[in-house]
Amino acid sequence: MTSYAPLHLHVPEPPARPGQETDFSYLRVTRAGAVRQPPLDTKPSHTRDLADVMVRVLDDDGNAVGPWDPHADAELLRAGLATMLKTRVFDARMLTAQRQKKISFYMQCLGEEAIGIGQAMALAPDDMCFPTYRQQAFLIARGYPLVDMMCQLFSNERDPVLGRQMPVMYTSRRHGFFSVAGNVGLQYIQAVGWAMASAIKGDRRIVSAWIGDGSTAQPDFHNALTFAAVYRAPVILNVVNNQWAISSFQAIAGGEVATFAARGLGNGIVSLRADGNDFLAVLSVSRWAAERARRGFGPTLVEWITYRAGAHSTADDPSKYRPGNDWARFPLGDPVARLQKHLTRIGEWSEERHARAQKEAEDQVVSAQKTAESYGTLASGHVHDASTMFDDVYKDMPAHLKRQREQLGA
């Protein structure tokens, strides 16, 4: 035994730290249009190559190329770009509101807008979404009122959840948006359960499930994959690989050893990787996965490659753990700029049109914010009565809650 070197653990390190430049070659970016599109009834084992390459439609010149080109209507693409602009303005305004102490906490989806919006536009309006806290773009794409979103953030008198959820934990049954869970990963197994229930009832609705790269290390992720595979649940299992969890690089969750898409293959699920900053790729892959689910071919796991451009939340300072210029150097670019370039190339957009769309987005968000703030903000001293936390928990309030409410003096 003395002939062996001492054992040691491998601790993954990010490709760069503050003050350095990231080598993004680990992403293995595939040439646009180079990845094949398999038939809808393909077997999981036949998608082994797709779990390692990257589905891309838009090339560097803004052309849509290859078998995954969705041939989308220009009106839909323009709506997608306008919604991305609106989401980005919304994020910026709400981040500022948090700095002004009107909101206690906020999380942006900066750089990831194409993923939520592209999938929302690929699904039927009554399909269900089980989101993480970075799918506000999905909710905006479904037409949820900005005023209601802001009132939830402000926890004011018009807050749809009555101040009982952290800011950004939206919910809207009417818009098929399940309540965001603070215990990240929990929603994945819930999504698969909802999809199974839909199939058991003979319904036609499918499910869009979301998780981040960091949370794939949690048990709920693996439990969800087992149930989805065994029962062929009609669900799209989205893994948003934005390279960073709260402050740990995606390799800590296993992204250095294999792609996150490969975990789906290991569970017998059709799996692939796709460019999450390419709106056309998001739309096409989402449509394909949705059609598979709707035809009874079972789940599809999609690893979306993107980059968290901002901080993890307003409680985070990314300058402490990663280079400050990473997003500017990210090989997949800015999803807004890329779709803008494509629409301009096909004659459906211009600088003037972009300026008008930006102004319209700003006007809509500013108007909504004025209305929402009229119902109160954290800065104005609005606080929900603590006694209301006992309401709406049970149909008939049990004795122990009645005693607790009495002890509170409510």
C-alpha positions, 0 to 999 in steps of 0.5 A: 500500500505504501507504493500508492500516492496519498488520496485527494479530492477533486474540488471543481474550480470556475474557469476564472476568478475576479481579475481574470478572463474566462476561457469559455471553451468548456461550453463546447459551442456547436456551429449554428444549423449543424445539429440534427432534429430527430423524429418525435418518437425517438428513443432516449438512446438515440439522443445520446449525441444531442446531450453533448452538442448544442442546438442553435438556429441563428448564426453570427450574421443573424440568419436562421439555418438548419433543421431546427429553424422554426420558420416562425411568423415574423409577427410572433418574433416581433412580439417575442422581442417586444416582450424581452424588452418589456421584461428587461425594463421591468427588471431594471425598474424593480431592481432600482425600486429595491435599492430605494427600499420599496421592495425587500428583495429582488431577482432579475432574469437579465440575459435569460429572457429568451428562454422563458418567453420562447417556451411560453409562446410555444405552449398552449395557453392552458398548459401548466408552468412550475417555475423557479424564481427567474421565470418572470419573462414566462409570466409576462409573456402570458399576459399577467398584469404588470401591476399585479406583479409589482403589487406582489413585489411591494407586498402592498394592499393589492398584493395578490398573495396578501404579503405571504410570499417573498417578493418574486414568488409570483403565482397565477392559476388563471395564467397557468403559473404555479406558486414559486417555491422558496425551496428550490427544486421542490417544484420539479417533482410537483411538476411531474406529479401534475403532469401525471395527474393530467394524464390520469384524468385524460386531460390534454394539458402538458407541463413546463418544469423549471430548475437551475443548474445548481438545484440539479444536485438536490434529491427532488431533481432525481426523484422527478426524473425517475417518475417522469421516465417510468410513467412517461409523464407529459412534461418538459424538464427544463434545466437552465444552466446559467453557469452560476448558482448563488455563488458556486460555478456549475461544475460544483453541481456536476457540470464539469463531469458531464452535461446536465442533459446527460442526466436525463439520458441516464434516466431513460429520458430523451435529452438535448442541449440548446442555445438558450440565448437563441430565441428561434432555437428556444421556440423550435426545441420547445415546440418539439418537446411540447409536441412529444409530450402531447402525443404521449411520447413522454418527457423531454429534458432540455438543458438551456445554455445561457448566462446569469448576467446580473447578480443572483439576487439583490443580496448577492455581489458577483464581483466577489467570485467571477470576472466582471466582464463575463457576460460581455464575453459570453460566446452566446451573446445577448438574446435581445441583440441576436433576435433584433439582428435576425429581424433586421436582416429579414426586413422586419425590424429597424433601429427606429422600430427598436427605439419605438418598442423600447419607448413603449416598454418603458412607458408601460412599465412606468405607468404600471409602477405608478399604479402599483405604488399608489397601493403602498410600498415597503418604503411608505410603511405598508405592512400586512396585519400579522393576524391575517397569516392564520387565514386561508390555510384551512377551510375550517380553522383548527383549534391550535391556530385559533389559540395561537391567534388569540395569543397574538392578540388578534 
